[in-house]
Amino acid sequence: MKKIIAVAAALSLAACGGNADEAGEEVAEDSAAAEVIPSTSAGTYTSTTEDGTEVAVMLNADGTYAVTQGGEQVESGTWEDNIRGTCLTAEGGDGEDCWNIQPGEAGMMDVTDSTGETMSYSFEG
């Protein structure tokens, strides 16, 4: 909604023949970008796959993470929030894998991965 208001205001200025201040436009763009960058909480996100395997993703406050499946660590690396979502970069991997993490039903977190698959995770911070 704020983006729509900012765009409408800029269009109004242009329609009236006024020149928008370039610094003001940059601030509006920076504010819009800041609104879409997630603020993910460090902690452990736990889910169970369809075959009953427990998956845990531990996002540490120092920017590192680890993933376990069935109690065994299967991946580790670094994570950060950016415009693409909560992005994990695995050690020895070939780039980041970004997720969208949103509050779900009954205190769960809905995590959508880069392939579009969504799973519900419990969260312990």
CORLIN-V214435 format. One record per backbone hydrogen bond with DSSP energy under -0.5 kcal/mol. NH is the residue of the N-H (numbers start at 0). CO is the residue of the C=O. If there is no record, write none. Layout:
# CORLIN-V214435
{{NH/CO} {NH/CO}}
This chain:
# CORLIN-V214435
{{4/0} {5/1} {6/2} {7/3} {8/4} {9/5} {10/6} {11/7} {12/8} {13/9} {14/10} {15/11} {16/13} {17/12} {19/17} {24/20} {25/21} {26/22} {27/23} {28/24} {29/25} {30/26} {31/27} {32/28} {33/29} {34/30} {35/31} {35/32} {36/32} {36/33} {37/35} {37/81} {42/58} {43/123} {44/42} {44/56} {45/43} {45/121} {46/54} {48/52} {51/48} {54/46} {55/67} {56/44} {57/55} {57/65} {58/42} {58/56} {59/57} {59/63} {62/59} {64/76} {65/57} {66/74} {67/55} {68/71} {69/53} {71/68} {73/66} {74/66} {76/64} {77/88} {78/62} {79/86} {81/84} {84/81} {85/98} {86/79} {86/84} {87/96} {88/77} {89/87} {89/94} {90/75} {92/89} {96/87} {97/95} {98/85} {99/111} {100/98} {101/99} {101/109} {103/107} {106/103} {107/104} {108/120} {109/101} {110/108} {110/118} {111/99} {111/109} {112/110} {112/116} {115/112} {118/110} {120/108} {121/45} {123/43}}
